[in-house]
Amino acid sequence: MQPELIKDTVVKIASEIYKNEKGQKGVLEAWQIAVGRKIARHALPVSFKAGTLIVNVDRTAWLYELNLCKPLLLRRLKRKLPTRAPLRELKFRIGAVSPDADAKRLF
């Protein structure tokens, strides 16, 4: 096995960071379009791994309502997300919905 040049490693890392930031932006934009402004003020995607989008909601009433609407929201999101981001499941939980709170960890 040949040692890897530092330059090659830096290029790989920079590429991954760019893809993650671009993917995060795509998921957040798709979410806002799919759910609308009213819901987006109360619910924020915070994690997207292995086909599951975890969404924080700010109140139990929104948690209940979004769980009822899950099939519709899942269909809408699947149409808006790029094909390289296969979405299979939505999970809602009570948590911070400030864009600065958890969205940095989206990927």
C-alpha positions in Angstrom: 0.0 0.0 0.0 1.4 3.4 -1.0 1.3 6.3 1.4 -1.2 9.1 0.4 0.1 12.5 -0.3 -1.1 15.3 2.0 -2.4 17.3 -0.9 -4.6 14.4 -2.0 -6.0 14.0 1.5 -6.8 17.7 1.8 -8.6 17.7 -1.6 -10.7 14.7 -0.5 -11.6 16.4 2.8 -12.5 19.7 1.1 -14.6 17.8 -1.4 -16.6 16.0 1.4 -17.1 19.3 3.2 -18.5 20.9 0.1 -20.8 18.0 -0.7 -22.1 18.0 2.9 -22.8 21.8 2.9 -24.5 21.5 -0.5 -26.5 18.5 0.6 -27.5 20.2 3.9 -28.7 23.3 2.0 -30.7 21.0 -0.4 -32.4 19.2 2.4 -33.3 22.4 4.2 -34.7 24.0 1.0 -36.7 20.9 0.1 -38.1 20.8 3.6 -39.2 24.5 3.5 -40.8 24.0 0.1 -42.5 20.8 1.0 -44.0 21.9 4.3 -44.6 25.6 3.8 -43.6 28.6 5.8 -46.0 28.1 8.7 -44.8 24.6 9.5 -41.1 25.4 8.8 -41.3 28.0 11.6 -42.1 25.2 14.1 -40.1 22.3 12.7 -36.5 22.0 11.5 -34.6 19.0 10.0 -31.5 18.3 12.1 -30.2 15.0 10.9 -30.3 13.0 7.6 -28.7 9.6 7.8 -29.4 6.2 6.2 -32.6 7.5 4.6 -34.1 8.9 7.7 -34.7 12.6 8.2 -34.9 13.6 11.9 -36.9 16.8 12.4 -37.1 18.8 15.6 -40.4 20.4 16.5 -41.0 23.1 19.1 -44.3 21.9 20.6 -46.1 18.6 21.3 -49.1 19.9 19.2 -46.8 20.1 16.2 -45.3 16.7 17.0 -48.8 15.2 16.9 -49.9 17.1 13.8 -46.8 16.3 11.8 -46.9 12.6 12.7 -50.5 12.6 11.3 -49.3 14.2 8.1 -46.1 12.1 7.8 -47.2 10.1 4.6 -48.0 13.3 2.7 -44.9 15.1 3.9 -42.8 12.1 2.9 -44.2 12.1 -0.6 -43.7 15.9 -1.0 -40.1 15.7 0.2 -39.2 12.7 -2.0 -40.3 14.8 -5.0 -38.1 17.8 -3.9 -35.0 16.0 -2.8 -32.2 15.1 -5.3 -32.1 11.4 -6.2 -28.7 11.0 -4.4 -30.5 11.6 -1.1 -32.9 8.7 -0.8 -35.5 9.5 1.8 -37.3 6.5 3.4 -38.5 7.7 6.8 -39.4 10.9 8.7 -39.0 11.0 12.5 -40.2 13.9 14.6 -39.0 14.9 18.1 -39.3 17.8 20.5 -36.2 20.0 20.2 -34.7 23.3 19.2 -35.9 24.7 15.9 -33.5 27.6 15.6 -31.5 27.2 12.3 -28.3 27.7 14.4 -29.2 25.1 17.0 -28.8 21.7 15.3 -28.8 22.2 11.5 -25.0 22.4 11.4 -25.0 18.7 12.2 -27.4 17.7 9.4 -25.1 15.3 7.7 
